[in-house]
Amino acid sequence: MKPPRRILVVKMSSIGDVLMATPVARALREAFPQAHLTWAIDRRCADVVEGNPYLDDLLVTQRDSWQLVDLLSYWTQTRRHPAFDWTIDLHGLARSALVTLASRAPVRVGLANAREGSRLAYNRVVQPPPTAVHRVDFYAAALEEIGIPVPHREMLLPCGPEHAAAARALLTEAAPGPGPLVALSLTAGRMQKCWLVERFAALADRLIARHGCRVVVLGSAADRPYVQRMQAAMEQQAADLSGRIDLKVAAEVLRACALFVSADTGPMHIAAAMKTPTVALFGPTEPEYYGPYGTVHTIIRHHCRCAPHWRRPVCQERECMRAITVEEVEAAAVALLARASAPQQ
């Protein structure tokens, strides 16, 4: 294929999935240092790639509903940009297909397992890896299928000194003291992936009382009722940061933490990108694909009869998440804290 002058990468959501695709940007920049590289993304996830040093531009879309006028906005927003030479659709849904077609690129690459008829937008289809691989490696493999090596697999969430300063100020106010800082995230995108709030409360109490930790809770403003339930069930005190900080400040808070505990959710991938040791609580989703990327994490998962059809669970009581005990999460957390504080050889 002719070397491209303008490349569009389409990966629009979610926060975790976009993060796991970010090594693609570096690989494309290293392969084509003179190309103009644009990333198409939903507005609510744009902070993930805003400021990425390997990108020249963002194509930011707005998804308000699934009405025809909103879907057509993907087309019109893309057409405002000059035509691209290559478009690489890593999203694989109808709306990303609209962006791909509207890009006017003569080379339109997409995944063979794309859904919602989006394969019709591609003139070069790449096969996903035949065996189970993490999504970071999955997206890298898609690029390597078209001859572009991806030697660096580190996820990148670019933050500035102002975000680090805001995180330091917030933690000084909300969680003063000398103990190791532990962050919790109570919710996930779907209820069947959530651990019980009361167990988070018991875990936080133990980390504070037994191990001298400082505990902060991250989340959106919509998570505040869950945090309030957790605080009401606690004997100790945990700081509530939900709804108080944006994504990049949250990333710097996680960078400052000694440990993060959460279910399968976007902040879990942010913590992994920040190299923060994580105890990840998994139920119906597959950690082989979606677990925290790297070797400094611990995954806890019990048998789940809903997997792999987790979007339509056969149980309504979160059996697999209820099977995860406070004791085993505490043990995993303490082990990671001890490993982090051990002197390096």
Secondary structure, DSSP 8 states (H G I E B T S, - for coil): ----SEEEEE----HHHHHHHTHHHHHHHHH-TTSEEEEEEEGGGGGGTTT-TT-SEEEEE----SSHHHHHHHHHHHHTS---SEEEESS-SHHHHHHHHHTT-SEEEEETT--TTGGGG-SEEE---SS---HHHHHHHHHHTTT-------------HHHHHHHHHHHHHHS-SSS-EEEEE---SSGGG---HHHHHHHHHHHHHHH--EEEEE--GGGHHHHHHHHHH-SS--EE-TTTS-HHHHHHHHHH-SEEEEESSHHHHHHHHTT--EEEEESSS-HHHHS-SSSS-EEEE---TTTT-TTS-S-SS-HHHHTS-HHHHHHHHHHHHHHHHS---
